[in-house]
């Protein structure tokens, strides 16, 4: 039997808990056991037609395994190195295997499988989301104009300090200080949630003694992005993300990276501003933490373990201040960007390897935090899988080019219709791509419908190892 699964058919399972754990080999499914299965890359048939690099993934009661051929199901085991790189939620999952079936030493024909889709596709409704505010911490993928505001303002002073800081990103052709040709994903998501997040540079002041609005301050070390807010961040939604930010305290730009607040610095500003006015973080707000790419692009000694530790530290500091609900995206495949392609096969391989290592460590770390921090709600957003699906199936998203930038880097003139390009420049998505990010982020935030609960394997169910 051949049954097609649409990529959007059961998005409500996207927010399910992890369905695999380390170690063990797949064994015999006993009677009444359920199996959740899906075609990871979308619209082709469930079993038939799976070829080449495409994979069918199975979540077996706490363990995720992989089969790479459509008719070779005998004697396979959990490959931890692969499983760690796979998504930890299901895009399409709703099949029940009705009887005892062994996956070991007993080849199974695809025709033996059947899939039923008894429910209608779930459509996200923001009526189920009641976040009071959103706070965003990250880099250029989420920057609403902070780096633009800071570099524009500093033009008045950089000559005095012997600096030559350009205004970034040049707007136009970039859109209102964002690293894209239009609104970015956090703009779309905030609109969907009915919330407006103010760029942190529009709330900061020069210093506590001279409290006029200013994205820049002057210290004994020279010009710096202002960390002073006089409690303003406690009263409204704020976006702290800065283009060029790394996961540590500074940014990656060789010319003025020290001026760019990294993820840890952004979180520090939030915490200190709340402490200043003796307030806890809003437990009903949504906290978005997305960083890491700038730790890898051109760094001589990238260290994914350190980068993930920085992310953990940032989340923990926010949690200890009172934050409870976090949306944490992983990284897209940096090796599949125009930047990587320009560097050749070795550079592409290097960046893909770093991406996989980063995402695996991030996934494990977030799971540990969920277990250890009482009351925390960490929602993982698998950007990696979404990004790969777009590259493998560009026509489904309306793209005709997923390998080249839609903006000429020399003339800064679009080379075609930006809406048909995945990338605006060497590393940043177009606004249309950001729209997809926002849509899938909203899906990840949605509570799981009650009628799906029975389809999710629970700890202690039948399968053992």
Secondary structure, 3 states (H helix, E strand, C coil): CCCECCCCCCHHHHHCCCCCCCCCCCCCECCCCCCEEEECCCCCECCCCCCCCCCEEEEECCEEEEECCCCCCCCCCCCHHHHCCCCCCCCCCCCCCCCCECCCCCCCCHHHCCCCCCCCCCCCCHHHCCCCCEEEEECCCCCCCHHHHHHHHHHHCCCCCCCCCCCCCCCCCCCCCCCCCCCCHHHHHHHHHCCCCEEHHHCCECCCCCCCECCEEEECCEEEECCCCCCHHHCCCEECCCCCECCCCCECCCCCHHHCCCHHHHHHHHHHHHHHCCCCCCCCCEEEEECCHHHCCCCCCCCHHHHHHHHHHHHHHHHHHCCCEEEEECCCCHHHCHHHHHCCHHHHHHHHHHHHHHHHHHHHHHHHHHHHCCCCEEEEECHHHHHHHHHHCHHHHCCCEEEEECECCCCCCECCCHHHEEECCCCCECHHHHHHHHHHHHHHHCCCCHHHHHHCCCCCCCCCC
